[in-house]
Amino acid sequence: MSRIILFNKPFGVLSQFTDKGTEGSPRPTLSGFIDAPGFYPAGRLDRDSEGLMVLTDDGRLQARIANPRHKMAKTYLVQVEGAPDEAAYAALRAGVVLKDGLARPAEISLTIPPDTLWPRDPPVRFRKSVPDHWLEITITEGRNRQVRRMTAAVGLPCLRLIRMQVGHWKLNDLVPGAWRCASADGP
């Protein structure tokens, strides 16, 4: 039987258990938060992204969650610089052309961040002369930095990106750095 861990990855943490990157000070990894042998991330979140990561001890389930071929929906709360207009919404809903090809159509809506949203450390940079807005974006692929590249392609640079849901698993009230066990069959 597959075991699942849901983890709220903080900003600045690598979505892997070891840092095989640059020399010098090691960067924070999953091993600083999760001490559960045999679990592996099903997909990745960039170091500068936050939110839900699904980890499992089942390689087949891991592949099904992470592989874009299975079209598992992933929902993000995205703070963008600028004001989205109908042209931006239409482009994202139709599928934006990126350097690595056409992205699948996204579901997108203007939203308000929940009251339970934690402050980011370090804080997001703000420009008084440029408004920012929050979007909820759902995609069914998972290319490298895809949501950031999609919003940038329509003139809305991403300031903050938080994954809220993967398939039927939701972040809910998990605080940054915390994890909980979940069922492979449901939330």
Secondary structure, 3 states (H helix, E strand, C coil): CCCEEEEEECCCCCCCCCCCCCCCCCCCCHHHCCCCCCCEECCCCCCCCEEEEEEECCHHHHHHHHCHHHCCCEEEEEEEECCCCHHHHHHHHHCCEECCEECCCCEEEEECCCCCCCCCCCCCCCCCCCCEEEEEEEECCCCCCHHHHHHHHCCCCEEEEEEEEECCEECCCCCCCCEEEECCCCC
